[in-house]
Amino acid sequence: MLSLRRNLFFFLIILCLIVIFQNTGVVKIRFIFWSLELSKALLFFLLLLFGFISGWLGHLVHLRKRR
């Protein structure tokens, strides 16, 4: 079972990397008073990283509530 999980994890990482590297154009982000221009690849990577971190923190909160 561990091998299946590991393989699925690596498959998802490779899939995410393919999507990131195919979207290298620049995008402009505007929020209230500021704007920022960065590549879509960097934006996707930051969003993916934010998702991993928030999921991990949510899991930790769930484990602490269980105790």
C-alpha positions as CSV (number, residue, x, y, z in Angstrom):
1,M,0.0,0.0,0.0
2,L,2.9,2.3,0.8
3,S,4.4,1.8,-2.6
4,L,1.0,2.7,-4.3
5,R,0.8,5.9,-2.3
6,R,4.4,6.8,-3.1
7,N,3.9,6.2,-6.8
8,L,0.6,8.2,-6.8
9,F,2.4,11.0,-5.0
10,F,5.2,11.1,-7.5
11,F,2.8,10.9,-10.4
12,L,0.9,13.9,-9.1
13,I,4.1,15.8,-8.6
14,I,5.2,15.1,-12.2
15,L,1.8,16.1,-13.5
16,C,2.0,19.4,-11.6
17,L,5.4,20.1,-12.9
18,I,4.3,19.5,-16.5
19,V,1.4,21.9,-16.0
20,I,3.7,24.5,-14.4
21,F,6.4,24.3,-17.1
22,Q,3.9,24.6,-19.9
23,N,2.5,27.8,-18.5
24,T,5.4,30.2,-18.5
25,G,3.6,33.4,-19.7
26,V,3.3,36.5,-17.5
27,V,0.2,37.3,-15.6
28,K,-0.8,40.5,-13.8
29,I,-2.4,40.2,-10.4
30,R,-4.2,43.2,-9.0
31,F,-5.5,43.4,-5.4
32,I,-7.0,46.6,-4.0
33,F,-4.1,49.1,-4.2
34,W,-1.2,47.0,-5.5
35,S,-0.4,45.0,-8.6
36,L,2.1,42.3,-9.3
37,E,3.4,40.7,-12.5
38,L,4.8,37.2,-12.4
39,S,5.0,34.1,-14.5
40,K,2.1,31.7,-14.4
41,A,4.5,28.9,-13.6
42,L,5.6,30.7,-10.4
43,L,2.0,31.5,-9.5
44,F,1.0,27.8,-9.9
45,F,4.0,26.7,-7.9
46,L,3.1,29.2,-5.1
47,L,-0.5,28.1,-5.1
48,L,0.5,24.4,-5.0
49,L,2.9,25.1,-2.1
50,F,0.2,27.0,-0.3
51,G,-2.2,24.1,-0.8
52,F,0.3,21.6,0.6
53,I,1.1,23.7,3.6
54,S,-2.6,24.4,4.4
55,G,-3.5,20.8,4.0
56,W,-0.7,19.7,6.3
57,L,-1.6,22.3,8.9
58,G,-5.2,21.2,8.7
59,H,-4.2,17.7,9.3
60,L,-2.1,18.7,12.3
61,V,-5.1,20.6,13.8
62,H,-7.3,17.6,13.3
63,L,-4.8,15.3,15.0
64,R,-4.5,17.7,18.0
65,K,-8.3,17.8,18.4
66,R,-8.5,14.0,18.4
67,R,-6.2,13.7,21.4
